Amino acid sequence: DKLSDVLFLEWQHQADVQGTDVKNLRYYFQLPVKNTPSQAAIARALEGRPVSKWPGVTLSMDSEEGKALLGTPNGNSLGWFLINHKAQLGLKTVESVTVFGVG
């Protein structure tokens, strides 16, 4: 996934600029979500719950909803990011996904 490579290069640059280890990745944001499949999956996962601005709604990766969002076009770039750059990042796992409103 080419997007994951571009995102990794940016993360690597930012880590260098900040003087931190590239393995210190703790959060991964993607916004706004514009594609229809990801928007539909978010709507299904939230089951009509309103989305506030921060802190939004957090879904565990132990839940079907959390796993479903990781499988969306927006979510799977994170999977590729972690897989393709495991040598640099170390073993990382996704614990949860948080959906929040912007604007």
N, C-alpha and C positions, 0 to 999 in steps of 0.2 A: 504494500500500500504506500504509494508515494507521499500522500499527505502525512503519514506517520513519520516518514524520513525528514520532511521539511520541518515538522514540529519538533522532532528530536534535535535537529541542527540548531533551531532557535533556543530550545531548552539548554543545550550544551553551551551556546554562546552566553546566555543569561547567567548560567552557573559560573562560567569563567569570569564574567564581569563582576559578579557579586562575591567571587572568591569562595564559592561553596562547592562541595563535591557533587557531581552530576547524579550520584546515587541518592541524594537527599530529596528527591521528588516526593511530594506528599499529596498534591492536589493537581487536578487536570480539569480545566474549564473549557467548554465549547459553547459559545453563544454568539448570536442568537441561533436557535434551531429553526431553520427555514424549510427543510425538505419535508414533503408530505408523509413519507413512511415513518419518519421519526416523530413528527407531530401526532400522527394517528396512534403510534405506540404509547406516547406520553399520555394522550387522552384516555386510552384503555387502561393504562397502569394506574392512573389517578382516580379512575371510576367516578368522575364527576366532582371530586374534591377541588376546591378552588386553589389556585396557585398564587401565593403571596410573593412579594419581593423577598428578599432575604429574611428569614432562613429557608423559606420554601418548604418542600416536602422531601424527606430523605427516605429512600428505599434501600434495604439491605440486599446484598448479593445472595443472601440466603432465601430471598423471596422470588417467586416467579416473575413478579413485576420488575424487580431489579435486573434479573437476568435478561428479561425481554428488552429492556432499554439498552443493555450492553450489546445486544445483537442488532441494534438499529444502525443505519449508516453513520450517524453521529457517534454512537457508542463503540462500533467496531474499530474505529481509527485508534482508540485507546488500546484495544487488544493488540492490534498490529504494532503500535508504538512500543508496548512492553515486550512483545515477542521478538520483534526485529532488533531491539536494542538491549536485550537481556545481558549481553556481555558487559555493556557499559553501565547499565542501571542496577544489575543484580536481580535477584528474584523478587518480583513485585506482584502483589495481588490487589484486586479491586475489592474494597470492603463495602462500598455503598455508592449510590448515585443520588444526587440532590437536584430536584427540579425547582427552579425559581423563576419568577417573572422579572422581566427587564423593561425599562422604559418608564 
